[in-house]
Amino acid sequence: MKGCSDRLGYAIAQLIVLLCHILYPPIHRLYRYPNRVFVFIGEARLWSPGRRPADHLHPAPAPAQVTSLPSGVVVASQENNSPVSRVAVLFKAGSRYESPSQHGASHMVRSCVGQATANTTAFSIIRSLQQVGGSIEAEGGREHILYGLEVIRDNLDSALEVLGEVSTKPAYKAWELKDSLGRVKTELALREPSALALEMLHKAAFRNTGLANSIFVPDHKVGKLSGAVLHDYVAQTHQAGRMVVVGFGVDHDALVSYAQSLGVSAGEGPAEASVYGGGEIRKDTESPICVVAVAGAGASVGSSDAAALAVAQHILGVGPSVKYGSNASSVLSKAIAGSGGIGMASAVNINYSDSGLFGYFVAADSASAEKVVRAAHAAVKGLKVTDSDIGNGKTRVKAAILMASESGGEALADMGLQTLLLGKYNDPVAAAAAVDAVTPSAVEAALRKVFSGKLSMSVLGNTATIPYLDQL
C-alpha cells in the first residue's frame, strides 16, 4: 500500500507540474533537496503586476554604512539580504607590532582560536557553533588579525556571543598551547618555497623594522611562547582604537550595539612605522628549483600610486586565470619564453598602511635560472605601456576586484581591512571607478618611482648561478 500511495503522490505532483506548464509556462520551479522534492507553483501571485520577479526574490543590497564610535572602534556593514550572516572583528595586531621577545606571537594567537576563553571551554565553543549552524576562523598578516564568523542569519545573536568570547577573552591555558604545537609545526612544514622567498624579501626590504617580521613563528620560538607572552601581546594590540567590526547580512544598528558590548579596553596601543631600506638575502638549498623575488618600494594602501601599480601588475602578469593555463600573453610570460630558460614569473604588488613592495617573482630550473631572472628583470624595468596595454590591464584589475566580491569571505576581509587601515570602505564599484581613472603616464611614473630607488632581492635554492642586484 505504501508503494501505491508513493506512486499516486508522484503522479499527482507530475500532474501539478504539467498544469503549471500550461497555466504559467515561464514561472514554475522545481527545487530538489536531499530526500525531498518541493514544487513551488503559481509564483506570479507572489508579486504585484508592476514589480519584476527578480526584484522581489533578490532585493538589491543596501548601501554600506560606517560608524565611528567615541571609543575609537569603527563599525562597517552592508545589508545584502543573504540567508547567511558574516561578521568579523579585526585588530591591528599583525606581526609588524611584535617586539623581538614576541616574534611569532601573532601566529600563535591565530592558531589558538577555538581554545578555551575566560568564560567557556573549547568543547562549549564547538558545540555552540554546531547547534546554531555557524563557523569561526582566524586569519592574519603583517597588519592585522581577523576573527570571522559565518552563521545562519536566524541564529546570529547566539553566534555573536561565541565570536566575542573568542576574539576578546582568550585564556591561553598551558596544556592547550602545547596541544596546538602540532598544528603550528605542520603549517611551518607545509610552507611553499614561494612563501619563504617572500618572507625573505620582506626581511631584506624592511630590515629591522616591523614589516620585516615574519607572519610565521620562527623555528627557534616554537613551543617557547608562553601564555603570559600571548596575554601581554593581546593586551597591547586588542584595544578599542585598533579595532573594527564589520558585517554582511546584518542590521547596522545592531552591529554597533554589539561592538559597544564587547568591552575592549580603551587605547591606541603601540605605533610602529616601517621604513623601506633595501638589501639582499640568499639561502642555499638542495632544491632543483630556484626561487627569486625582486622588488622596490611600492605604494601604500589608499595612495595615489596604488591603482596605477595594480594596473602595472596585471599588465606584467599575475599567473594563469584558468586552471592549468599559462597566461602566455602577459609581458613576463613572453619574456620568459624568449629567454631560452625553463621557469615562470609573476608580478608582485603588496600594499601596507604606510609602505609597499612592487616587483616580480621567479621560479626557475637552477640550470637556467640566471637567464630567466635577467629576462624578467629587463621586462619589468623597461616596461613601456600603450593605451591598449592600459585598457587590458584595467579590465583584468576590475575583473579581479569584482570576482573577489563574489566570495563572502573575501568581501568581508576586504571590508575589514579597508575599514581598519583607512577608516572607510569603498565598495567594488568605487574601486573599479578608481582603476578606470588610471592613465598610461601615471603607470609609467609609478614604475619609474619604484625602480629608480634601491631594490631588494631574496634568493632561495642554488644561489651560485643567480646574479646580484648590482649585476642585473
Residue, then its C-alpha position, 0 to 999 in steps of 0.5 A: m500500500k505504501g508503494c501505491s500511495d508513493r506512486l499516486g503522490y508522484a503522479i499527482a505532483q507530475l500532474i501539478v507540474l504539467l498544469c503549471h506548464i500550461l497555466y504559467p509556462p515561464i514561472h514554475r520551479l522545481y527545487r530538489y533537496p536531499n530526500r525531498v522534492f518541493v514544487f513551488i507553483g503559481e509564483a506570479r501571485l507572489w508579486s504585484p503586476g508592476r514589480r519584476p520577479a527578480d526584484h522581489l526574490h533578490p532585493a538589491p543590497a543596501p548601501a554600506q554604512v560606517t560608524s565611528l564610535p567615541s571609543g575609537v572602534v569603527v563599525a562597517s556593514q552592508e545589508n545584502n539580504s543573504p540567508v547567511s550572516r558574516v561578521a568579523v572583528l579585526f585588530k591591528a595586531g599583525s606581526r609588524y607590532e611584535s617586539p623581538s621577545q614576541h616574534g611569532a606571537s601573532h601566529m600563535v594567537r591565530s592558531c589558538v582560536g577555538q581554545a578555551t576563553a575566560n568564560t567557556t571551554a573549547f568543547s562549549i565553543i564547538r558545540s555552540l557553533q554546531q547547534v546554531g549552524g555557524s563557523i569561526e576562523a582566524e586569519g592574519g598578516r603583517e597588519h592585522i588579525l581577523y576573527g570571522l564568523e559565518v552563521i545562519r542569519d536566524n541564529l546570529d545573536s547566539a553566534l555573536e556571543v561565541l565570536g566575542e568570547v573568542s576574539t576578546k577573552p582568550a585564556y591561553k591555558a598551558w596544556e592547550l598551547k602545547d596541544s596546538l604545537g602540532r598544528v603550528k609545526t605542520e603549517l611551518a612544514l607545509r610552507e611553499p618555497s614561494a612563501l619563504a622567498l617572500e618572507m625573505l624579501h620582506k626581511a631584506a626590504f624592511r630590515n629591522t623594522g616591523l614589516a620585516n617580521s615574519i607572519f610565521v613563528p620562527d623555528h627557534k620560538v616554537g613551543k617557547l611562547s608562553g601564555a603570559v607572552l600571548h596575554d601581554y601581546v593581546a593586551q597591547t594590540h586588542q584595544a578599542g582604537r585598533m579595532v573594527v567590526v564589520g558585517f554582511g547580512v546584518d542590521h547596522d544598528a545592531l552591529v554597533s550595539y554589539a561592538q559597544s558590548l564587547g568591552v575592549s579596553a580603551g587605547e591606541g596601543p603601540a605605533e610602529a612605522s616601517v621604513y623601506g631600506g633595501g638589501e639582499i638575502r640568499k639561502d642555499t638549498e638542495s632544491p632543483i628549483c630556484v626561487v627569486a623575488v625582486a622588488g622596490a618600494g611600492a605604494s601604500v594602501g589608499s595612495s595615489d600610486a596604488a591603482a596605477l601599480a595594480v594596473a602595472q601588475h596585471i599588465l606584467g602578469v599575475g599567473p594563469s586565470v584558468k586552471y592549468g593555463s599559462n597566461a602566455s600573453s602577459v609581458l613576463s610570460k613572453a619574456i620568459a619564453g624568449s629567454g631560452g630558460i625553463g621557469m615562470a614569473s609573476a608580478v608582485n604588488i603588496n600594499y601596507s598602511d604606510s609602505g609597499l613592495f612592487g616587483y616580480f617573482v621567479a621560479a626557475d630550473s637552477a640550470s637556467a635560472e640566471k637567464v630567466v631572472r635577467a629576462a624578467h628583470a629587463a621586462v619589468k624595468g623597461l616596461k613601456v605601456t600603450d593605451s591598449d596595454i592600459g585598457n587590458g590591464k584595467t579590465r583584468v584589475k576590475a575583473a579581479i576586484l569584482m570576482a573577489s566580491e563574489s566570495g563572502g569571505e573575501a568581501l568581508a576581509d576586504m571590508g575589514l581591512q579597508t575599514l581598519l587601515l583607512g577608516k572607510y570602505n569603498d565598495p567594488v564599484a568605487a574601486a573599479a571607478a578608481v582603476d578606470a581613472v588610471t592613465p598610461s603616464a601615471v603607470e609609467a611614473a609609478l614604475r619609474k618611482v619604484f625602480s629608480g630607488k634601491l631594490s631588494m632581492s631574496v634568493l632561495g635554492n642554488t644561489a651560485t648561478i643567480p646574479y646580484l642586484d648590482q649585476l642585473 
